[in-house]
């Protein structure tokens, strides 16, 4: 059920120069931010045959030219709206790099329980999917909690492949959205003043915005 997560490990966890180059080869690098410059901010995007809408937390926009939406699944990169548009005023105040991953269109309906999700991510395969280097021994689950039907993970990754631009601890949520499975990630930038609590609050906002944009479908 979760093999697509492992296949997209390098991309949906990729914020650093080398991994991201493989996922979005035309991305610019400016300071610690990796993105495509866009004059008009994109705050929401329909993906996976318009089955799912992804909306970032307040102050975050979608790098639509780095978005990959194909039969293998969907990868979306989000960054500070200010960074993406070249605006002088930094918004949000505590920026991080975010991703959203959506399961493939061709997959069976994805409605796992949080118990099933936790069982997977505690396995070697699941830990490998969480690791930048694919090594389950380099990943520690600092906490595993639930928010409704979402499994929320606090992760520490000591992989050598982990981009130096980012902290080695980050937050990730996995939740069913309509008939897809969505993975949302918040990774603070190294040296920023974003605390672990700030990162969790950003993920919570990310979950809330995405849920609100995808109300249950009625027959």
trRosetta pair geometry for C-beta under 8 A, 3 or more apart (Angstrom, degrees):
i j d omega theta_ij theta_ji phi_ij phi_ji
1 108 7.6 -72 -122 59 82 111
1 110 7.2 134 -176 -121 101 84
1 112 6.5 118 141 -65 149 124
1 116 7.9 -6 74 159 154 129
1 120 7.9 -101 74 -86 105 145
2 5 4.9 -21 175 15 87 120
2 6 7.2 87 128 -15 82 91
2 112 8.0 -7 -63 -32 105 157
2 120 5.2 85 7 -162 162 152
2 125 7.7 125 89 127 115 120
2 126 7.3 12 115 -94 153 86
2 129 7.5 -76 147 -47 114 168
2 181 7.8 -76 -109 96 78 166
3 6 5.8 -53 -160 36 48 110
3 7 6.4 48 147 -22 73 106
4 7 5.4 -53 -147 36 38 116
4 8 6.3 19 160 -5 69 110
4 72 7.3 163 -143 176 102 61
4 73 5.1 137 178 -61 124 137
4 103 5.5 112 74 -138 150 77
4 104 5.5 -152 -114 -11 151 102
4 107 6.6 -71 -23 -74 145 135
5 8 6.3 -73 -151 47 28 96
5 9 7.1 61 147 -68 62 76
5 12 7.7 -71 -151 43 65 148
5 101 7.3 103 -119 122 73 146
5 126 8.0 16 99 -125 141 64
5 129 4.7 37 128 -159 104 146
5 183 6.7 108 -120 -45 106 150
6 9 5.7 -11 -159 -37 39 112
6 125 6.4 -57 -75 -177 136 90
6 128 6.5 28 -125 100 105 106
6 129 4.6 -89 -88 -88 65 103
7 72 6.9 -121 125 -173 135 105
7 73 7.5 140 84 9 114 136
8 11 5.0 -66 -167 54 77 107
8 12 4.7 52 136 -13 108 110
8 72 7.4 143 -71 144 104 101
8 73 5.6 -83 -55 79 143 146
8 75 6.4 -174 -162 -72 127 114
8 101 5.9 147 116 -143 148 135
9 12 6.8 -64 -127 44 18 90
9 13 6.0 -9 179 10 59 118
9 128 7.2 -56 -101 137 158 74
9 129 5.2 -135 -92 -143 110 55
9 131 7.4 9 -171 67 130 59
9 134 6.1 98 118 -86 156 89
10 13 6.9 -74 -139 51 15 92
10 14 5.6 34 159 -56 58 120
10 19 5.2 -152 -177 -147 84 106
10 22 6.6 -11 135 76 128 139
10 23 7.3 -175 119 -52 86 110
10 132 8.0 74 -118 -162 57 57
11 14 5.3 -51 -136 13 25 123
11 19 7.3 -171 -91 167 34 99
11 22 7.3 -111 -84 96 83 98
11 23 4.2 130 -128 -99 93 130
11 68 7.1 -41 -180 33 148 146
11 75 5.0 -68 142 -101 120 160
11 101 8.0 122 101 -101 96 116
12 75 5.5 -136 -84 -119 77 104
12 99 5.3 159 -164 137 67 145
12 101 4.0 -5 -119 -66 142 134
12 183 6.3 54 168 88 148 131
12 185 7.1 131 158 -2 89 138
13 19 7.3 -45 92 155 75 161
13 99 7.4 -134 -89 34 24 155
13 130 7.6 121 -85 -167 141 34
13 131 7.9 107 134 108 178 19
13 132 5.5 -146 128 -96 133 67
13 185 7.1 -171 -108 -128 60 174
14 19 3.2 -142 -130 128 110 117
14 20 4.7 167 144 -69 107 61
14 22 7.3 -106 -142 54 167 96
14 23 5.4 150 72 -1 145 138
14 132 7.8 116 -89 -136 57 90
14 163 7.9 98 -159 -34 53 125
15 19 7.4 23 28 72 30 118
15 20 6.2 21 -156 -57 14 123
15 34 6.5 155 -177 41 64 130
15 97 4.5 107 -134 113 138 154
15 99 7.6 -131 -68 -38 95 115
15 163 5.5 -122 82 31 80 151
15 165 6.8 -126 121 80 102 115
15 166 5.4 78 80 -47 135 140
15 187 6.0 -147 -11 73 156 143
16 19 5.4 72 59 26 87 99
16 20 6.2 -179 74 -6 35 100
16 34 7.8 139 -149 -24 12 156
16 132 7.9 51 7 -152 127 137
16 161 7.9 -171 43 163 149 65
16 162 7.4 137 -36 164 140 34
16 163 2.3 -171 -74 -93 115 120
16 164 7.1 87 -123 21 123 56
16 165 5.9 160 -109 26 76 106
16 166 6.9 -106 -64 5 88 109
17 20 6.5 -69 -138 43 14 103
17 21 6.3 24 162 -32 58 109
17 29 6.4 13 -107 -96 100 145
17 34 7.1 -166 -88 -95 56 138
17 163 6.9 135 7 -128 63 113
17 165 7.8 110 -27 -13 84 129
18 21 5.9 -52 -150 22 26 115
18 22 7.5 22 156 -15 57 99
18 161 7.9 -103 77 -156 128 85
18 163 7.8 -175 33 -93 83 91
19 22 6.2 -60 -167 30 39 108
19 23 6.8 17 148 -6 71 111
19 132 7.2 -106 -51 -160 153 97
19 161 7.2 85 -53 169 118 106
19 163 7.0 -102 23 -55 113 109
20 23 5.5 -66 -149 46 43 104
20 24 5.7 -30 174 44 83 96
20 27 5.9 -43 143 40 117 156
20 34 5.5 76 102 146 170 151
20 66 8.0 -18 -168 -151 102 133
20 77 7.9 68 -136 -99 114 148
21 24 7.4 -82 -121 68 19 54
21 25 5.6 50 -175 -112 64 63
21 27 7.3 -123 -96 41 51 108
22 25 7.2 25 -111 -69 14 87
23 66 7.2 53 123 -173 96 95
23 68 6.7 -101 -171 -23 89 137
23 75 6.4 -82 -166 113 128 157
24 27 4.4 65 115 -38 110 112
24 36 7.6 -113 171 -38 130 107
24 63 7.7 33 -145 123 164 130
24 65 7.6 102 -154 117 116 74
24 66 3.8 -7 -113 -134 150 94
24 68 7.9 -131 -72 -41 85 102
24 77 6.8 -56 -28 -6 154 148
26 36 6.9 35 109 -94 94 113
26 65 7.1 -71 83 144 120 119
27 34 5.4 41 152 174 134 88
27 35 6.3 -58 -156 -127 100 3
27 36 5.9 -94 -119 -55 62 75
27 63 7.7 33 -116 167 104 148
27 66 5.9 38 -81 -92 109 121
28 34 7.4 179 85 -151 47 50
28 35 6.5 -25 57 75 88 50
28 36 6.4 116 8 -107 94 39
28 37 6.3 9 20 -19 148 91
29 33 7.7 161 -154 87 47 51
29 34 5.5 -13 -104 -106 73 79
30 33 5.5 -15 70 65 83 96
30 35 7.8 -52 28 42 102 87
30 83 7.6 177 73 -163 120 98
32 165 4.8 156 -153 -155 91 110
32 189 5.2 100 132 -162 141 126
32 190 7.1 -152 -139 49 142 83
32 191 7.6 -163 -63 49 160 116
33 79 6.1 97 -155 -164 107 145
33 80 7.3 -72 -117 31 136 107
33 83 4.7 -138 -153 -166 163 143
33 95 7.9 -21 -91 136 111 148
33 97 7.8 167 -130 -82 65 106
33 189 7.9 -38 -75 -102 67 144
34 79 7.8 -174 67 -75 52 145
34 97 7.4 25 43 -117 93 140
34 165 7.7 114 -22 89 111 167
35 63 4.9 -139 -148 -97 88 136
35 66 7.2 -99 -141 -18 54 141
35 77 7.2 -169 -111 127 77 125
35 79 4.8 -89 -79 24 137 154
35 83 6.0 109 26 127 152 107
35 84 5.3 -102 158 -99 148 76
36 63 5.2 124 33 -164 90 103
36 64 7.9 -88 67 55 131 54
36 65 4.2 -38 55 60 171 124
36 66 5.9 -179 -7 -34 113 95
36 84 7.4 27 78 -145 56 87
37 84 6.7 157 -129 -175 39 47
37 85 7.4 99 -161 -127 73 17
37 86 5.8 32 -143 -43 114 109
38 41 7.1 123 97 -93 109 34
38 42 6.8 -20 117 -8 157 99
38 61 7.9 -139 65 130 125 135
38 63 7.2 172 -10 -131 127 58
38 64 6.9 77 -89 31 161 95
38 65 7.1 172 -71 -6 117 112
38 84 5.5 -12 38 163 94 98
38 85 6.4 -52 80 -90 64 62
39 85 6.4 69 -150 -143 25 84
39 86 8.0 -28 -103 28 55 113
40 85 7.5 76 -72 -110 5 111
41 61 4.2 -105 -161 -111 98 150
41 81 4.7 13 -122 -149 141 105
41 84 6.4 102 -112 88 80 123
41 85 5.5 -53 -62 -54 89 126
42 45 6.3 42 156 -63 120 100
42 61 5.6 110 59 -177 54 98
42 62 4.4 -68 99 60 106 97
42 63 7.9 164 50 -70 118 11
42 64 4.8 48 26 -38 168 118
43 55 6.5 24 148 -144 78 82
43 56 6.6 -113 -158 39 63 95
43 60 8.0 113 -134 93 73 56
43 61 5.6 -64 -85 -116 58 77
43 62 7.0 156 -115 1 9 94
43 81 7.6 -4 -87 -95 89 124
44 53 5.8 6 -177 -179 109 105
44 54 6.9 167 -152 83 59 48
44 55 4.6 -15 -103 -94 93 86
44 62 7.3 148 -66 -10 4 134
44 213 6.4 -175 -138 -129 127 149
45 53 7.1 163 81 -152 35 61
45 54 5.4 -12 58 55 87 94
45 62 5.1 -142 -23 135 124 176
45 64 6.3 165 -95 -106 136 98
45 67 6.6 -134 166 -103 165 160
45 76 6.5 174 61 -122 140 138
46 50 4.6 8 167 -120 126 69
46 52 7.4 149 -153 82 55 42
46 53 5.4 -31 -95 -96 66 76
47 50 7.6 136 54 -82 11 27
47 51 7.6 -51 95 50 53 73
47 52 5.6 -31 66 72 83 93
47 53 7.7 143 18 -101 73 28
47 54 6.4 12 9 -4 121 110
47 67 7.3 -132 -95 -178 125 128
47 69 4.8 -136 -146 -117 99 129
47 74 4.5 95 162 -141 139 159
47 76 6.9 -121 -46 -55 155 122
47 102 5.7 147 104 30 127 155
48 51 4.5 -62 107 44 101 106
48 52 5.0 35 44 22 123 103
48 69 6.7 -124 -52 -155 49 102
48 74 5.4 -94 -53 -26 92 137
48 102 5.1 -112 -39 129 134 139
48 103 7.9 51 -113 73 147 52
48 104 7.7 169 -125 -164 108 23
48 105 5.3 171 -160 -76 81 88
48 180 5.8 47 135 -81 170 153
49 105 5.4 89 -7 -120 117 133
51 105 7.2 149 3 -115 139 87
51 178 5.8 -155 169 93 91 147
51 179 6.7 -70 -175 50 135 90
51 180 6.0 119 115 -26 126 124
52 74 7.7 -170 64 46 127 155
52 102 5.3 -178 62 -130 155 143
52 177 5.3 78 -124 111 113 127
52 178 6.3 -150 -82 32 80 122
52 180 5.3 -65 -51 43 134 145
52 182 6.6 165 -159 -76 149 122
52 214 6.1 -10 -140 -98 65 137
53 210 7.4 179 96 -146 69 64
53 213 4.0 -115 96 146 121 119
53 214 5.6 -177 41 -65 88 86
54 62 7.0 108 99 -92 110 133
54 76 5.4 151 92 46 165 169
54 100 4.6 159 -140 91 141 168
54 102 7.4 -119 -57 -48 120 122
54 182 7.7 171 -95 -144 98 132
54 210 6.0 -12 -133 -114 54 105
54 213 7.5 168 -91 82 5 150
55 209 4.1 -122 100 150 109 108
55 210 5.7 -175 43 -80 79 53
55 212 7.5 -56 51 67 145 94
55 213 4.6 142 -10 -33 125 148
56 59 8.0 -99 124 73 113 48
56 60 3.4 -114 151 97 136 110
56 61 6.4 -135 37 -76 147 15
56 62 6.4 -175 -24 -55 120 76
56 78 4.5 159 -95 -155 134 150
56 98 6.3 127 -131 83 109 154
56 206 6.5 -30 -150 -116 49 86
56 209 6.7 -7 99 93 15 156
57 60 5.1 61 58 15 71 123
57 92 7.4 -10 108 -46 108 147
57 98 7.6 173 15 -74 100 162
57 202 5.2 -120 2 -160 171 72
57 205 3.8 73 -123 106 109 120
57 206 4.9 -59 -46 -65 97 69
57 209 6.1 -169 -90 -5 44 141
58 92 6.6 97 105 -87 76 115
58 205 6.5 -73 7 175 83 146
59 80 6.5 -29 154 -137 92 70
59 81 5.9 -131 -175 9 44 106
59 82 7.9 -20 -168 -10 87 95
59 91 4.4 -134 -138 156 100 84
59 92 3.2 105 115 -58 160 84
59 93 7.8 -79 -130 -2 166 55
59 95 7.8 -127 137 -95 121 77
60 78 4.8 49 167 161 116 119
60 79 6.7 -175 -147 105 83 12
60 80 6.6 -65 -106 -98 60 31
60 81 6.4 -179 -140 -36 10 82
60 92 6.8 -25 -48 -15 76 111
60 98 5.9 24 -161 21 151 143
60 206 7.9 -8 50 -93 152 96
61 78 6.5 176 88 -151 27 83
61 79 6.9 -27 61 67 72 59
61 80 7.5 13 22 134 87 22
61 81 4.0 94 -19 -99 115 78
61 84 5.0 -116 74 42 123 152
61 85 7.4 57 36 -31 161 99
62 67 6.8 22 169 -61 111 122
62 76 5.9 -40 -141 -174 108 112
62 77 7.4 115 -159 79 61 50
62 78 5.4 -44 -97 -98 53 84
63 66 4.3 18 116 25 114 115
63 67 7.1 170 95 -38 64 77
63 76 7.9 151 53 -176 72 65
63 77 4.5 -26 47 88 119 101
63 78 6.8 -168 1 -96 81 28
63 79 6.1 41 -42 11 112 103
63 84 6.1 -146 -85 -118 80 123
64 67 5.3 -31 -155 -1 44 123
66 75 8.0 -75 139 114 82 98
66 76 7.9 106 96 -152 87 39
66 77 4.4 -23 100 32 134 128
67 74 7.3 -6 -175 -168 92 90
67 75 6.8 177 -151 89 49 61
67 76 5.1 5 -115 -109 95 70
67 77 7.1 -140 -72 21 58 75
68 72 7.9 -28 145 71 118 107
68 73 7.9 41 110 94 103 66
68 74 6.5 175 94 -147 64 44
68 75 4.4 22 47 44 103 99
69 74 4.6 16 -111 -115 71 98
69 75 8.0 -142 -63 35 53 53
70 73 7.4 3 67 47 66 34
70 74 7.7 149 22 -84 47 60
71 104 5.9 39 173 -155 49 115
71 105 6.2 -76 -122 42 59 102
71 106 5.8 30 -160 -12 95 121
72 104 6.0 -85 174 -94 13 117
73 101 6.5 15 158 -174 123 89
73 102 6.3 173 -169 83 78 57
73 103 5.9 -58 -119 -151 102 25
73 104 4.6 -70 -69 -64 68 73
74 100 7.6 -13 115 113 102 88
74 101 6.7 156 85 -157 64 44
74 102 3.9 5 52 48 116 104
75 99 6.7 -27 -165 -165 81 113
75 100 7.7 152 -158 82 36 54
75 101 5.7 -6 -103 -105 65 78
76 99 6.4 146 79 -161 58 60
76 100 4.3 -5 56 56 113 96
76 101 7.6 -160 23 -70 75 36
76 102 7.7 44 -8 -9 108 101
77 97 7.6 -26 -162 -173 90 95
77 98 7.5 132 -166 84 45 59
77 99 5.8 -26 -103 -103 54 80
78 97 7.6 148 80 -168 60 50
78 98 4.0 -25 67 75 107 109
78 99 6.9 -178 19 -84 82 28
78 100 7.1 52 -16 -9 116 97
79 83 5.2 -73 138 74 119 127
79 84 5.5 141 76 -52 104 101
79 95 7.2 32 -172 -168 73 119
79 97 6.0 -16 -99 -118 85 70
79 98 7.2 -174 -73 30 38 83
80 83 4.0 84 69 5 102 105
80 84 6.7 -177 88 -8 54 84
80 90 6.5 -24 -177 -160 151 76
80 91 6.3 147 -167 85 97 47
80 92 6.3 -129 -118 22 92 63
80 95 4.3 -42 -59 -117 121 130
81 84 5.8 -60 -146 40 31 109
81 85 6.1 8 163 0 68 114
81 87 7.3 13 121 20 78 133
81 91 5.7 -23 55 88 102 103
82 85 6.4 -71 -141 49 23 94
82 86 7.9 -104 171 73 54 8
82 87 4.2 -93 -140 66 73 105
82 88 7.6 -79 -163 65 112 16
82 89 5.9 -121 -117 90 135 54
82 90 5.0 -165 76 -125 160 36
82 91 4.8 125 -33 34 114 72
83 86 7.8 30 -174 -70 25 33
83 90 7.7 33 -49 -128 82 79
83 95 7.0 85 -21 -140 130 159
87 91 7.5 -9 86 21 138 101
90 93 6.9 95 110 -115 100 36
90 95 6.8 -95 -178 -32 110 121
92 95 5.8 149 62 -79 81 63
92 202 7.9 179 67 -110 167 116
94 188 7.8 -35 163 -125 98 104
94 192 6.4 120 -159 157 73 121
94 193 6.1 -100 -116 80 101 80
94 194 4.0 127 174 -87 114 89
94 198 5.2 -42 114 170 160 147
94 202 7.8 -127 93 -58 106 130
95 189 6.3 19 99 -1 88 127
95 192 6.6 -126 62 -127 69 154
95 194 7.4 -114 64 -47 30 132
96 186 5.3 50 112 -172 151 82
96 187 5.8 162 179 77 106 38
96 188 4.7 -66 -109 -97 106 44
96 189 6.2 -161 -119 -18 47 76
96 192 7.4 -151 -81 66 66 159
96 194 5.8 -20 -63 0 102 180
96 199 6.3 102 -78 -115 158 88
96 202 6.2 127 27 109 135 169
97 166 6.6 -78 35 -97 124 119
97 187 5.3 -25 65 67 87 96
97 189 6.6 95 -16 -68 93 85
98 184 7.4 -12 -169 -171 101 80
98 185 6.4 161 -153 85 54 63
98 186 5.6 -13 -102 -100 88 61
98 187 7.5 174 -83 22 39 72
98 202 7.7 -130 -81 148 122 120
98 206 6.6 -171 -148 -104 138 142
99 183 7.7 1 109 107 96 91
99 184 7.5 177 90 -148 54 40
99 185 4.7 8 51 49 89 111
100 182 6.4 -18 -168 -168 95 101
100 183 7.1 152 -159 79 45 55
100 184 5.5 -7 -106 -102 78 71
100 185 7.8 -165 -73 20 37 74
100 206 8.0 -165 -78 -178 104 118
100 210 7.4 162 -121 -98 137 141
101 182 7.0 152 80 -158 53 50
101 183 4.1 -4 54 53 105 106
101 185 7.9 38 -4 -8 100 108
102 177 7.6 -66 -125 56 99 125
102 180 5.2 9 -170 161 93 143
102 181 7.5 151 -156 78 48 46
102 182 5.4 -13 -102 -103 71 78
102 183 8.0 -151 -65 23 32 71
103 107 5.0 -53 151 30 113 156
103 110 5.1 102 41 -36 161 159
103 180 4.8 -180 48 -163 93 80
103 181 4.2 60 -25 44 130 85
103 182 7.5 -100 -6 -62 82 42
104 107 4.7 117 68 -24 85 99
107 110 6.1 25 119 -48 131 107
107 180 7.6 98 62 -123 122 67
107 181 7.9 -60 104 13 156 100
109 179 4.4 -72 -128 -153 83 99
110 176 5.7 -173 115 -119 81 94
110 179 6.5 106 31 167 70 50
110 180 5.5 20 43 -168 124 22
110 181 3.7 -99 151 -35 146 94
111 176 4.8 56 -116 -125 55 161
111 179 7.5 -51 -45 -129 97 53
112 116 4.1 -119 -172 86 107 131
112 117 5.3 129 114 -53 126 83
112 120 7.9 -3 174 -9 163 134
112 176 6.8 166 37 -56 59 113
112 181 7.0 24 16 -102 103 129
113 116 4.8 101 53 6 75 99
113 117 7.1 -138 98 -2 42 87
113 149 7.8 -97 -139 -145 48 85
114 117 5.4 -52 -145 39 37 115
114 118 6.1 39 156 -21 68 104
114 146 4.7 23 -156 -108 164 126
114 149 6.5 -157 -46 -157 99 43
114 150 7.3 36 -95 94 111 16
114 151 4.7 152 -141 -72 85 91
115 118 5.9 -53 -146 36 28 109
115 119 6.4 32 153 -21 61 106
116 119 5.7 -53 -149 34 31 114
116 120 6.6 31 154 -19 64 104
117 120 5.8 -56 -153 34 32 110
117 121 6.3 14 158 -7 68 110
117 151 4.2 -154 108 -14 138 151
117 174 5.3 177 -157 93 137 129
118 121 6.1 -63 -141 45 31 100
118 122 6.1 26 160 -16 67 111
118 144 5.7 98 -128 171 109 139
118 151 5.8 -167 -60 -134 77 137
119 122 6.2 -63 -146 39 25 106
119 123 6.8 33 152 -32 60 104
120 123 5.8 -56 -160 20 34 115
120 125 7.1 -62 -168 86 77 103
120 126 4.4 134 143 -77 65 130
121 126 3.8 -152 -111 166 30 136
121 127 7.0 102 -178 -61 56 55
121 129 7.6 -92 -114 62 74 114
121 130 6.6 72 -152 -43 97 128
121 141 7.1 107 136 -89 106 137
121 144 7.5 163 90 -116 126 127
121 151 7.2 169 10 135 143 145
121 153 6.4 -108 159 -83 157 146
121 174 7.5 179 -50 7 136 149
122 126 6.3 21 24 68 26 140
122 127 7.4 24 -157 -49 19 99
122 141 7.0 -58 -98 -5 75 156
122 144 7.7 -26 -65 -71 104 163
123 126 4.6 94 53 9 79 103
123 127 6.9 -147 92 -3 39 87
124 127 5.8 -56 -142 40 30 109
124 128 6.2 36 155 -24 64 106
124 136 4.5 -97 -149 -34 68 171
125 128 5.7 -54 -150 33 28 114
125 129 6.6 30 151 -20 62 104
125 136 7.9 -19 -30 -74 14 132
126 129 5.6 -52 -152 32 35 113
126 130 6.7 30 151 -17 65 104
127 130 5.6 -56 -151 36 37 111
127 131 6.4 37 152 -27 67 108
127 136 3.6 80 96 -137 120 91
127 139 4.7 179 -169 67 93 132
127 141 7.8 -99 -104 -39 96 101
128 131 5.7 -57 -147 29 33 113
128 134 5.0 24 -169 -166 91 62
128 135 6.9 49 -117 -57 76 4
128 136 4.8 -50 -56 -58 72 88
128 139 8.0 -152 -71 7 24 139
130 139 5.1 107 92 -147 112 156
130 153 7.3 -93 -119 131 138 154
130 155 5.6 -144 177 -134 126 148
130 157 7.1 -152 136 -83 87 116
130 172 7.2 -152 -128 28 100 159
131 134 5.5 -168 86 -54 109 10
131 135 5.3 -130 149 49 161 53
131 136 6.5 -136 -19 -82 139 34
131 138 5.3 96 -136 72 129 105
131 139 4.6 -114 -74 -47 96 120
131 157 5.7 157 -128 -136 62 113
131 159 5.3 123 -176 -52 95 136
132 157 5.7 106 -1 155 97 144
132 159 4.3 -168 60 73 95 144
132 161 4.4 -163 126 96 104 98
132 162 4.4 150 26 -81 156 63
132 163 7.4 -156 -138 -10 152 68
133 138 6.0 33 51 45 118 158
133 159 3.5 -177 -1 -153 111 127
133 160 6.3 61 -72 45 144 69
133 161 4.0 145 -77 19 86 122
133 162 7.4 -67 -27 -35 94 70
135 138 4.4 64 88 2 107 113
135 139 7.5 161 92 -13 63 89
135 159 6.1 149 38 -103 107 102
136 139 6.1 -66 -154 34 42 109
138 157 6.1 46 132 -162 96 66
138 158 4.8 -133 -164 64 86 79
138 159 4.5 94 137 -68 153 72
139 155 6.3 -27 -160 -163 100 103
139 156 7.1 149 -156 80 49 55
139 157 5.4 -10 -103 -104 77 75
139 158 7.8 -157 -71 21 34 73
139 159 7.7 2 -60 -37 79 102
140 155 7.3 146 77 -159 52 53
140 156 4.4 -5 57 57 102 105
140 158 8.0 46 -4 -11 99 102
141 144 5.6 11 166 -49 129 103
141 153 6.1 -72 -138 -154 97 102
141 154 7.3 101 -172 71 57 61
141 155 6.4 -31 -109 -102 53 68
142 154 4.1 -66 69 106 107 106
142 155 6.7 -155 8 -80 94 14
142 156 5.6 88 -46 -18 111 100
142 169 6.9 21 -17 -141 150 115
143 152 7.9 -9 110 110 97 89
143 153 7.3 165 85 -153 59 39
143 154 4.2 37 40 29 91 118
144 151 7.0 -15 -166 -172 89 97
144 152 7.5 151 -157 80 41 55
144 153 5.8 -3 -106 -106 72 72
144 154 7.9 -127 -60 26 42 73
145 151 7.9 151 83 -160 36 51
145 152 4.9 -23 70 64 84 106
146 149 7.8 -19 -169 -125 107 9
146 150 6.6 147 -159 80 63 54
146 151 6.0 -36 -101 -103 76 51
146 152 6.6 165 -102 13 19 89
147 150 4.7 -15 64 63 87 110
147 152 5.6 54 -5 -30 104 127
147 173 7.3 -36 38 -132 119 127
147 204 7.2 -177 -113 -121 168 85
147 207 6.4 64 92 138 142 166
148 175 7.8 40 89 -130 100 127
149 175 5.7 101 105 -148 84 93
149 176 6.0 -55 140 37 131 95
150 173 4.9 2 179 -173 122 111
150 174 6.8 152 -158 73 69 39
150 175 3.7 -34 -100 -78 84 119
150 207 5.7 -22 -74 -140 173 135
151 173 6.9 156 80 -155 48 57
151 174 4.8 -10 57 57 100 94
151 175 7.2 -180 20 -69 61 66
152 171 7.0 -9 -173 -170 91 100
152 172 7.6 164 -154 88 48 44
152 173 5.0 -17 -102 -101 71 86
152 200 8.0 68 175 -143 133 92
152 203 7.0 122 -140 130 110 136
153 171 7.0 155 84 -157 55 52
153 172 4.8 -13 61 64 104 91
153 173 7.4 179 19 -81 73 36
153 174 7.5 31 -5 -3 112 99
154 169 6.9 9 177 -175 87 103
154 170 7.9 -179 -152 93 53 30
154 171 5.7 -25 -102 -102 65 75
154 196 7.5 42 -142 -167 129 114
154 200 7.5 -27 -87 -85 110 106
155 169 6.7 167 87 -150 48 57
155 170 5.7 -20 62 63 97 73
155 171 7.4 161 17 -96 83 24
155 172 6.1 17 -6 8 127 112
156 168 5.9 41 -159 132 72 93
156 169 4.9 -23 -96 -95 74 85
157 162 5.3 148 112 -83 111 134
157 168 5.6 -141 64 -168 64 78
157 169 7.7 164 15 -87 69 36
157 170 7.5 -15 7 20 112 103
158 162 7.4 -108 -172 -2 11 140
158 168 6.3 44 -86 -168 50 138
159 162 4.7 123 71 -30 86 92
162 166 6.9 -110 171 72 91 103
162 168 5.9 62 143 -113 162 82
163 166 5.0 63 80 15 100 102
164 190 6.6 -43 155 -4 56 163
165 189 6.4 -41 159 -147 82 82
165 190 5.7 -156 176 18 28 112
166 170 7.3 0 164 -66 121 126
166 187 4.9 6 -160 151 131 121
166 188 7.0 132 -157 83 75 47
166 189 6.3 -70 -107 -118 58 41
166 190 5.8 -165 -128 -32 3 90
167 170 6.7 147 81 -62 94 80
167 187 6.7 -170 49 -177 82 77
167 188 4.8 19 7 73 128 96
167 189 7.4 74 -19 110 86 8
167 190 5.5 156 -62 -86 59 65
169 196 6.8 -23 115 -106 134 106
170 185 6.4 29 149 -173 127 95
170 186 6.3 -176 -169 90 89 53
170 187 3.9 -24 -116 -102 135 78
170 188 7.1 -164 -103 13 79 69
170 199 6.9 -127 -142 180 52 144
171 185 7.1 160 90 -152 54 52
171 186 4.8 0 60 56 100 99
171 187 7.9 -166 32 -72 59 48
171 199 5.2 156 -1 139 121 104
171 200 5.6 156 -86 -92 158 58
171 202 7.8 142 55 69 136 90
171 203 4.4 -99 115 -41 133 152
172 183 6.5 -6 -173 -173 106 92
172 184 6.9 159 -156 84 56 50
172 185 4.7 -12 -104 -102 86 80
172 186 7.7 -166 -74 24 44 63
172 203 7.6 -123 -85 -130 11 139
173 183 7.3 165 85 -154 49 46
173 184 4.7 -5 56 57 97 100
173 185 7.9 -164 23 -71 63 41
173 203 5.7 145 -22 177 115 113
173 206 7.3 165 30 90 132 112
173 207 5.4 -46 108 -79 171 115
174 181 6.7 7 -174 177 91 102
174 182 7.4 169 -150 87 47 48
174 183 5.2 -10 -102 -104 79 76
174 184 7.9 -169 -74 23 35 68
175 181 7.5 170 90 -155 27 63
175 182 5.7 -21 67 62 76 93
175 184 7.6 -7 20 5 104 108
175 207 6.8 93 -4 -137 153 102
175 211 7.8 -45 126 -76 152 99
176 179 8.0 -13 -172 -128 102 18
176 180 7.3 154 -156 84 61 40
176 181 5.7 -44 -100 -102 61 65
176 182 7.5 120 -137 15 13 82
177 180 5.5 -22 69 69 83 90
177 181 7.5 129 21 -124 75 16
177 182 4.6 26 2 -11 124 127
177 210 6.7 -70 -99 151 144 108
177 211 7.5 -134 -111 -100 100 56
177 214 4.9 30 -169 114 106 164
178 214 5.8 -108 -30 -179 101 119
178 216 7.7 157 -96 -129 67 45
178 217 6.0 58 -128 -13 103 115
182 210 6.7 -166 133 162 160 147
184 203 6.5 139 118 -149 112 84
184 206 4.9 164 175 132 140 128
184 207 6.3 -168 53 -73 156 69
184 210 6.7 -147 -72 -7 141 156
185 203 7.9 -33 -156 -109 18 109
186 199 5.1 163 120 -169 121 84
186 200 7.9 -178 69 -78 143 22
186 202 4.8 139 -135 96 152 114
186 203 4.5 -122 2 -66 132 90
186 206 6.5 -168 -57 -10 112 148
187 199 7.8 30 -115 -143 15 127
188 192 5.6 -140 179 60 99 120
188 194 4.1 -161 -125 80 122 127
188 198 7.6 78 -89 86 124 108
188 199 5.3 -84 -44 -81 105 122
189 192 4.4 79 69 -20 90 126
189 194 7.3 93 34 19 71 125
194 198 4.5 -132 -160 90 74 135
194 199 5.8 89 153 -58 114 84
194 202 7.8 -12 -155 -17 129 139
195 198 4.6 105 50 2 72 101
195 199 7.1 -131 98 -4 42 85
196 199 5.6 -51 -151 34 34 113
196 200 6.5 35 150 -18 65 103
197 200 5.6 -51 -148 36 35 112
197 201 6.4 36 153 -19 66 104
198 201 5.7 -54 -149 37 32 111
198 202 6.4 34 151 -21 65 104
199 202 5.6 -52 -150 34 32 113
199 203 6.6 32 151 -17 64 103
200 203 5.7 -54 -150 37 34 111
200 204 6.3 37 151 -22 66 104
201 204 5.5 -50 -147 34 34 115
201 205 6.5 35 152 -18 64 102
202 205 5.7 -53 -151 36 32 111
202 206 6.3 39 148 -24 64 105
203 206 5.2 -50 -147 34 35 118
203 207 6.4 39 153 -20 66 101
204 207 5.8 -49 -150 34 31 112
204 208 6.4 30 152 -18 63 108
205 208 5.6 -56 -146 39 32 112
205 209 6.1 31 157 -19 68 107
206 209 6.1 -55 -144 36 25 107
206 210 6.3 19 159 -13 61 112
207 210 6.1 -66 -149 41 25 106
207 211 6.1 24 157 -18 65 110
208 211 5.8 -56 -144 37 28 109
208 212 6.2 26 159 -19 64 109
209 212 5.9 -56 -146 37 28 110
209 213 6.4 23 156 -16 63 110
210 213 5.8 -59 -147 38 31 109
210 214 6.4 -2 162 7 65 115
211 214 6.3 -83 -147 53 27 90
212 215 7.6 2 -167 -60 35 79
